């Protein structure tokens, strides 16, 4: 539970995966925008408006060859990404009012690349689910979007890059992006344009 939560009447954001990469920056940015932030649904007061759900699904794809990926690897990725997404959204939707936003933070490995096919597959599934949820939740006035992050060494290790990802997530969570839903914004400073990660590393 986040310490020192503001009074119950204040709008709240729920950040699942706050302990993962980019989580601290996202929490700090939302707090700077005036939201009370919790990392567990139980920490959100029952009478408080929940207006933002951010699900941080970022995990490193690693360098596991396709021929070496095991069932255990796939199950771990599914548990860490896909099942976390399903459980979080199903729990939060009854609390989200019209005008609320759901934002997923996913690794850009859904674009493909050498190594980590199990993470790429689950990341792609999460983005597909986000687009489907955007359609299904639109009648409730809930938007769903995704932020795709660079690999370790591109976004994870630079403070400015982490701040940019947090700012993008906060924008998608706020009223300034009210016309945006079902979209994925790639924040990797153009690294994907070169597709350097698609070249097998020796």
Buried (B, 14 or more C-beta within 10 A) or exposed (E): EBEEBBEEEEBBBBBBBBEBBBBBBBBBBBBEBEBBBBBEBEBBBEEBBBBBBBBBBBBEBBEBEEEEBEEEBBEBBBEBBBEBBBEBBEEBBEBBEEEBBBBBBBBBBBBEBBBBBBBBBBBBBBBEBBBEBBEEBEEEEBBBBBBBBBBBEBBBEEEEBBBBBBBBBBBBBBEEBEEBBBBBBBBBBEBBEEEEBEEEEE
